[in-house]
Amino acid sequence: MNAKVKSCAVAAGFAVFLSTFCFFQAPSWASGPQQIEAIDGLGRKIIVPAPVRKIVALNSDALEALRILNAQDRVVGVFSQIETDSAFWGDLVNKPKVGSWREPNSEIIAELAPDIVLAYAKTPSPEWEARMTSQGITVLRLDLYKAETLEREIRELGRVLGRTQEAERFCSWNSQWMNRIESEISGAPQRPWVYVESYSDYQAAAPTSGGHEMVVMAGGRNIAEDLAIPFARITPEWVVTRNPEVIIKAGSFSSGYGAADAVAPLNKRRDGIMNRPAWSLIKAVATGNVHVLDSSIWVGPRAVVGIAYMAKWLHPDLMSDIDPEALHKEYMETFQRLPYKGAYVSDPAPEASGK
């Protein structure tokens, strides 16, 4: 074999070896920790270790989003309040508890050694985040409850977890229904005045709150639209003088998914509002246009369901072709992989007697 031929043979052999080595080598991240850049709910660039295998979810919105993305198998720790709705969360209830979404237990989280902790944008405190960071634990702050930013955050989380297809599937579905609701109510001659009450009595949901955002998207006008505090304490007399046409109240009753008579506490809260002193003078009470919405569809990944109910109450003639309950059923079966059951809004109220 002459030198030229021998040289070619050696080169060919090396090429075969190299191609074989490249073909069988492990994925790039297997050789050491890799990173991905994410934009959190505060607009910050966060460096996340990849791949993300272990997650602590500090709140129900984050955990529900993980099920949308079919990534619940990566959860190693959950918020302690999860036990109040065990029927909905199933086996996730058995995961280690790390405390409340406001004040999680840093020591327990550290012991779980998660790749990321999912938290709301502004809660827990920056000091808590600093403690996590000092222990090498990444905190990814995503609200995942505001209808206006939900799709962007779902896409971002899906990208971080390698679940982009699942994220796009949900966002496409959500956009379809949001656009349809907007189209249905676009011909409304006016936007009814609404008093939106948060979980605490006499606490108005004002601009920048999720409740305010939802009622505006549903075609209403918030009587608290000029208040500067998102959850403002108001007086009963203030509501009477504003005389809203519709009243919508947020309710948190726990176990709504599995309760035998889940509508009872919703109706009880509705009746309590209608019987408040002097509130019979309010148009919404006089006409029976008072509604209580369960927390599971009040903001969060299911906000579109709550918005559909609100739009139905505000514009019943325009929303006759949309069934919020059927929409909710579709969400539960498609994105949570659960059968639909439970009650999430109060029954229609009778008009006040003599009015």
C-alpha positions in Angstrom: 0.0 0.0 0.0 1.6 3.3 -1.1 1.7 6.3 1.3 -1.2 8.1 -0.4 -3.5 5.1 -0.2 -2.5 4.4 3.4 -3.1 8.0 4.4 -6.6 7.9 2.9 -7.4 4.6 4.7 -6.3 6.1 8.0 -8.4 9.2 7.4 -11.4 7.1 6.5 -11.0 5.0 9.6 -10.8 8.0 11.8 -13.9 9.5 10.2 -15.8 6.3 10.9 -14.6 6.3 14.5 -15.5 9.9 15.0 -19.0 9.5 13.5 -19.6 6.5 15.6 -18.5 8.3 18.8 -20.7 11.3 18.0 -23.7 9.0 17.3 -23.5 7.2 20.6 -22.4 10.0 22.9 -24.8 11.1 25.6 -27.0 14.2 25.4 -25.2 17.5 25.9 -26.6 18.1 29.3 -25.5 14.7 30.6 -21.9 15.7 30.7 -22.6 18.4 33.3 -25.1 21.0 34.5 -26.6 23.1 31.7 -28.6 26.3 31.9 -31.6 28.0 30.3 -32.5 31.6 30.5 -36.1 32.4 31.6 -38.0 35.7 32.0 -40.0 35.7 35.3 -43.1 37.5 36.3 -41.1 40.6 37.3 -39.4 40.8 33.9 -36.1 39.6 35.3 -33.8 37.2 33.5 -33.4 34.0 35.6 -30.8 31.3 34.9 -32.5 28.0 35.4 -30.6 24.7 35.6 -31.5 22.2 32.9 -33.0 19.8 32.6 -35.5 20.5 35.4 -36.2 17.3 37.2 -37.3 18.4 40.7 -39.9 21.1 41.3 -41.4 22.6 44.5 -44.8 24.3 43.8 -45.7 26.9 46.4 -49.2 27.6 45.3 -52.2 26.0 43.5 -51.9 28.1 40.3 -48.3 26.8 39.8 -49.4 23.2 40.5 -52.4 23.4 38.2 -50.1 24.8 35.5 -47.8 21.9 35.9 -50.6 19.5 35.3 -51.6 21.4 32.2 -48.0 20.8 31.0 -48.2 17.2 32.1 -45.1 17.8 34.3 -46.7 16.9 37.7 -44.4 13.9 38.0 -41.5 16.2 38.6 -43.1 17.7 41.8 -41.2 16.9 45.0 -42.8 19.4 47.3 -46.1 21.3 47.6 -47.9 24.0 49.6 -49.4 22.8 52.9 -52.9 24.0 52.0 -53.2 21.4 49.3 -55.0 19.1 51.7 -58.1 21.3 51.7 -58.9 20.0 48.2 -57.6 16.5 48.2 -60.1 15.1 45.7 -58.9 17.5 43.0 -55.2 17.1 43.7 -55.2 13.3 44.1 -51.7 11.7 44.7 -50.1 15.2 44.8 -51.5 15.6 48.3 -49.0 13.0 49.5 -46.0 15.0 48.5 -43.9 16.6 51.2 -45.4 19.9 52.5 -43.2 23.0 52.5 -45.5 25.5 54.3 -47.7 28.3 53.0 -47.3 30.3 49.8 -46.6 33.4 51.8 -44.1 32.0 54.2 -42.7 28.6 53.0 -40.2 26.7 55.2 -36.8 27.3 53.7 -35.2 24.3 55.6 -37.7 21.8 54.2 -37.3 23.1 50.7 -33.5 22.9 51.0 -33.7 19.2 52.1 -35.8 18.4 49.0 -33.0 20.0 46.8 -35.3 21.1 44.0 -34.0 22.4 40.7 -36.6 25.2 40.8 -39.2 26.6 43.2 -42.3 28.1 41.6 -43.6 31.1 43.5 -45.8 34.2 42.8 -44.1 37.3 41.4 -44.2 39.3 44.7 -44.7 36.6 47.3 -42.8 35.2 49.3 -40.5 38.1 50.2 -37.2 39.0 48.5 -35.4 38.0 51.7 -36.8 34.5 51.4 -35.6 34.3 47.8 -32.2 35.4 48.9 -32.0 32.6 51.4 -32.9 30.1 48.6 -30.4 31.5 46.2 -27.7 31.4 48.8 -28.3 27.6 49.0 -28.1 27.2 45.3 -31.8 26.9 44.7 -33.4 28.8 41.8 -36.7 30.6 42.4 -38.8 31.1 39.3 -41.5 33.7 40.0 -44.5 33.3 37.7 -48.0 34.5 38.8 -50.0 32.1 36.5 -53.2 33.7 37.7 -53.6 36.9 35.8 -55.6 36.4 32.6 -53.6 39.1 30.8 -50.3 37.4 31.3 -51.3 33.7 31.7 -50.5 32.6 28.2 -47.0 34.2 28.2 -46.2 32.6 31.5 -47.5 29.2 30.5 -45.4 29.3 27.4 -42.3 30.4 29.4 -42.8 27.6 31.9 -43.4 25.1 29.1 -40.1 26.2 27.5 -38.2 25.8 30.7 -39.6 22.3 31.3 -39.3 21.1 27.7 -43.1 21.0 27.4 -43.6 23.5 24.5 -46.2 21.5 22.7 -48.4 21.1 25.8 -48.1 24.8 26.5 -49.1 25.7 22.9 -52.1 23.4 23.1 -53.4 25.1 26.2 -52.7 28.6 25.0 -54.4 27.9 21.7 -57.5 26.6 23.5 -57.5 29.5 26.0 -57.1 32.2 23.2 -59.9 30.6 21.2 -62.4 31.0 24.1 -61.2 34.4 25.2 -61.6 35.7 21.6 -65.0 34.2 21.3 -66.2 35.8 24.5 -64.8 39.1 23.4 -66.6 38.7 20.0 -69.9 37.8 21.6 -70.0 40.8 23.9 -68.6 43.3 21.4 -72.1 44.4 20.4 -73.1 45.3 24.0 -74.9 48.7 24.1 -73.4 49.5 27.5 -71.1 48.1 30.2 -73.0 47.4 33.4 -71.6 48.7 36.7 -70.2 45.9 38.9 -69.1 45.7 42.5 -66.4 43.0 42.6 -65.8 41.9 46.1 -62.7 39.8 47.0 -62.5 37.0 49.6 -62.8 39.3 52.6 -66.1 41.2 53.1 -66.1 44.8 52.1 -62.8 44.4 50.2 -63.2 45.7 46.7 -61.1 44.3 43.8 -59.7 47.4 42.2 -57.4 48.0 39.2 -54.3 45.7 39.0 -56.2 43.0 40.8 -57.2 39.8 39.0 -60.9 40.3 39.8 -60.9 43.7 38.2 -59.2 42.4 35.1 -61.7 39.6 34.7 -64.8 41.8 35.1 -63.4 44.2 32.5 -62.7 41.4 30.1 -66.3 40.2 30.7 -67.7 43.5 29.5 -68.3 45.2 32.9 -67.3 48.4 34.5 -65.9 48.2 38.0 -67.4 50.7 40.5 -63.9 50.6 42.2 -62.1 51.6 39.0 -60.9 54.9 40.5 -59.4 53.3 43.6 -55.6 53.3 43.9 -55.3 50.2 46.2 -55.8 46.8 44.5 -57.8 45.4 47.4 -59.3 48.4 49.0 -61.3 48.4 52.2 -64.7 50.1 51.6 -67.8 50.8 53.6 -71.3 49.3 53.0 -72.6 52.8 52.5 -70.0 53.4 49.7 -71.4 50.4 47.7 -75.0 51.7 48.3 -74.2 55.1 46.9 -72.4 53.6 43.8 -75.5 51.4 43.3 -74.0 48.6 41.1 -76.2 46.7 38.7 -74.3 43.4 39.4 -72.4 42.1 42.4 -69.8 39.4 42.0 -68.1 37.9 45.1 -65.1 35.6 45.3 -65.5 32.6 47.6 -63.0 30.1 48.9 -64.7 27.2 50.5 -62.2 24.2 50.0 -63.1 20.8 48.7 -65.5 22.2 46.1 -64.4 19.5 43.7 -65.3 16.6 45.9 -68.0 18.0 48.2 -71.4 16.3 48.0 -73.3 19.7 48.1 -70.7 22.1 46.9 -73.2 24.8 45.9 -74.6 25.2 49.5 -71.7 27.4 50.8 -71.8 29.5 47.6 -75.6 30.1 48.0 -75.1 30.9 51.7 -72.5 33.5 50.9 -74.8 35.0 48.2 -77.7 35.2 50.6 -75.5 36.9 53.2 -74.7 39.6 50.7 -78.3 40.2 49.8 -79.3 40.5 53.4 -76.7 43.1 54.4 -78.3 46.2 56.0 -79.7 48.7 53.5 -78.3 46.7 50.5 -81.9 46.0 49.4 -81.6 49.6 48.0 -78.9 48.4 45.5 -80.1 47.6 42.1 -78.1 44.3 41.9 -79.8 43.1 45.1 -83.2 44.2 44.1 -83.0 42.3 40.8 -81.3 39.3 42.2 -78.1 39.9 40.1 -75.8 38.8 42.9 -73.3 36.0 42.3 -70.6 34.1 44.1 -67.7 32.6 42.2 -65.5 29.8 43.6 -61.8 30.6 44.0 -60.8 27.8 41.5 -62.3 29.8 38.6 -61.6 33.2 40.1 -58.3 34.1 38.3 -55.8 31.3 37.8 -55.4 28.9 34.9 -59.2 28.6 34.8 -59.8 32.3 34.6 -61.5 32.0 31.2 -64.2 29.9 32.8 -64.8 32.6 35.4 -64.8 35.3 32.7 -67.4 33.3 30.8 -69.7 33.1 33.8 -69.3 36.9 34.4 -70.0 37.7 30.8 -73.1 35.5 31.0 -74.3 37.5 34.1 -73.5 40.9 32.6 -74.7 40.2 29.0 -77.2 37.3 29.1 -78.7 38.1 25.7 -75.3 38.1 24.0 -73.9 35.1 25.6 -76.7 32.6 24.9 -74.5 30.4 22.7 -71.7 29.9 25.3 -72.2 27.5 28.2 -69.6 28.2 30.9 -70.1 24.9 32.6 -69.5 23.0 29.3 -66.3 25.1 28.9 -65.2 24.1 32.4 -65.9 20.5 31.7 -63.8 20.6 28.6 -60.9 22.2 30.5 -61.0 19.6 33.3 -61.1 16.6 31.0 -58.5 17.9 28.5 -56.0 19.7 30.7 -56.4 18.3 34.2 -57.4 14.8 33.0 -60.1 14.6 35.5 -63.9 14.1 35.3 -65.9 17.2 35.8 -67.9 17.4 39.0 -68.6 19.9 41.8 -70.2 23.4 41.9 -68.3 26.6 41.2 -71.0 29.4 41.1 -74.0 30.1 43.3 -77.5 29.3 42.0 -79.5 32.2 40.5 -80.9 34.4 43.2 -84.5 35.5 43.4 -85.4 39.1 43.0 -85.9 40.9 46.3 -89.5 40.8 47.4 -91.5 43.9 46.8 -88.9 45.3 44.3 
